[in-house]
């Protein structure tokens, strides 16, 4: 039975049992602070299990994309080395939310496996929870009794809490479980040892195939268990393992889930799968990791240097490293396998097909970047000779800090060479770096002086730029030899730096006293104003006034990022996702996911859309304290990586164009922005681009500056109405002249070559030349190498003057380095002193530059001393 049929049969079976078939949730989780990735089929239903959300359907079945590479469920190091562990895998599951429980789950699992898939009953064993005294949990005798009605009791095994009590993490829904194991060994092996004795003993051919979880508890943060409002069923069957059983092979990697990719990979590498252990492991690693990285990118998570992005980058780099080391790939190769993967899995997971081009481009860029780093780092490792086969912690840290090698990658390479890594020393280097960072950021803060009780400041800055306030508390701060004060008000119009928006600046007015507010920050939810001094009377009322010009310019730039975000989606595609931003009163910076440099035409299109929306003068629609669910139902864009509370603020500039969750300050209508202009577009990481732009008066000033420059160019070109053509003509003329000069220099050097040969003097058995020439540096180099090729035992020193600077060149026959102990690099440094300069180079060829052309004669005379 092929894998497509295996998957379809499972879903059809549970549809016949009145289950609603639902699509897989994304593998990358964006709205759960406890998880980065979906690591089990039940993740998307957690709120239902907790009773926070009502289930739309009482019975559900699906196939869920899962990723296990970090935390409690970490299978990364086993992947590729055994036959059944994976990073990304499919979990076939059926669910009951307060409907059926153990009896039906057990009976249907047995029916599907033995009557529909027709797996031999004699190859199956089951486990049930054996209880745990420390937790006060009894054995699951209920599940035992249900199983005993359909399978012999000697095939039922009581298991430990570790094996038979399922928990998704340190906290959350959990409960006892019953696993179904299958024995796929050949008959001879089965006669030697009964399969029952190998259950949960890490035998690669007696493995768990399906886990039936009876969710009835919630694990709290204090480690206690409390009953859930309703009992639920959560089952998970490994799709890849099921395919292995159904296709009669001994490894998941030998199924049609992986073999098409492995065969294509072997073809590209010029290898044969099954011939050599190391190359087989490499192909399995790559085939597995290809799926994990492809699905993560398709789900919106690009590789990066932190959080979920770092995990994906780490997986991809692990695959690339195996390909580089064992399959001989020195150029990107994984991205070439994506179309085949999309063809295989696109029917079940259409997002992979729709995002195929993005996945390929991001993957190719990441591969290229890491291969460059990997090559340099591995070469460094090749020349490293550790004492006593222990890789120094400092060296491992250098690989990490300079070449981006994760420590686990260094350990892997070391193991392959028979080395160990001094991990305590590596950890010490890491701590020392952190210590330096902490010292650089050391801030000495005095205790707060509290004048008004309470920790919250009322923020009024959305509606006004000036309030009458009082100081709630203050403290003195010393940082980098500077002293200032942090002030908290009972209410304030000042916006604190957050969400990429710079903090407000302005004034505190106390009678005739004026105190500048240099910045506003947020710390522990406090809005803190930074000032150089305190009011003479801290108990007096304060007029807190935001600088209106800076606030308005900042608002212009912030609102422009929202318009820009929507315009980018229109021009480049819906894959565009904000990855970061920075806005202040000077400019805006916007980072976004995209796989290629924007063309000039695309940039102009984006600018045109934004400026059109500005001219439309769209009035701001602001919705405060909107329930998050309601905001999502409206279609408001929640930015990746942002944390939102139960109630959110939604900023709308034409509901059909731009609607985002945002806590920043904005214009009342887009016309206030005035003008939008992109000044740069660049890459900041593989698959992540950055736009820098300006608005309003800054954009106007920039355009005026460009017009002034154009006017000056026209004046130089004597009023030409087509300056571009005139400049092209001048450049062409310049290129022609440069070619003529180069030809003249070559001809001059050709004649000079014979003159220099004629001036050779024999000094201590060497053909010595020391002359001043009138040539440029490139021609001197060519002349020197030509003389070296034509003259044996040559020791040549040439001096030249160009644009008020002095230059020296030394070249010698290469055998003189070894035979006479001469070193051009050392000699040139000595001669360079005569021209008040320095230089260096190779043993036989070196150059120097200096600011004293008058010293050339003495340098040339001194040269003979080194061979006399």
Buried (B, 14 or more C-beta within 10 A) or exposed (E): BEBBEBBBBBBEBBEEBEBBBBEBBBBBBBEEEEBBBBBBBBBBBBEBBEEEEEBEBBBBBBBBBBBBBBEEBEBBEEBBEBBBBBBBBBBBBBBBBBBBBBEBBBBBBBBBBBEEBEBEBEBBBBBBBBBBEEEEBEBBBBBBBBBBEBBEEEBBBBBEBEBBBBBBBEBBBBBBBBBBBBBBBEEEBBEEBBBBEBBBEEBBBBBBBBBBBBBBBBBEEEEEBEEBEBBBBBBBBBBBBBBBBBBEBBBBBBBBBBBBBBBBBBEBBEBEBEEEEEBBBBBBBBBBBBBBBBBBBBBBBBBBEEEBBBBBBBBBBBBBBBBBBBBEBEEBBBBBBBBBBBEBBBEBBEBBBBBBBBBBBBBBBBBBBBBEBBEEBBEBBEEBEBEEEEBBBEBBBBBBEEBBBBBEBBBBBBEEEEBEBBBEBBBBBBEEEEEEEEEEEEEEEEEEEBBEEEEEBEBBBBEEBBBEBBBBBBBBBEEEEEEBBBBBBBBBBBBBBBBBBBBBBBBBBBEEEEBEBEBBBBEEEBBBBBBEEBBEEBEEEBBBBBBEEBBBBBBBBBBBBBBBBBBBBEBBEEBBBBBBBBBBBEBBBBBBBBBBEBEEEBBEBBBEBBBEBBEBEBEBEEBEEBEBEEBBEEEBBBBBBBEBEEEBBBBBBBEEBBBBBBBBBBBEBBBBBBBBBBEEBEBEBBBBBBBBBBBBBBBBEBEEEEEEEEEEBBEEBEEBEEBEEBBEEEEEEEEEEEEEEEEEBEEBBEEBBEEBBEEBEEBEEBBBBBBBBEBBEEBBBBBBEEBBEEBEBBBBBBBBBBEEBBBBBBBBBEEBBEEBEBBBBEBBBBBBBBBBBEBEBEBBBBBBBBEBBEBBEBBBEBBBEBBE
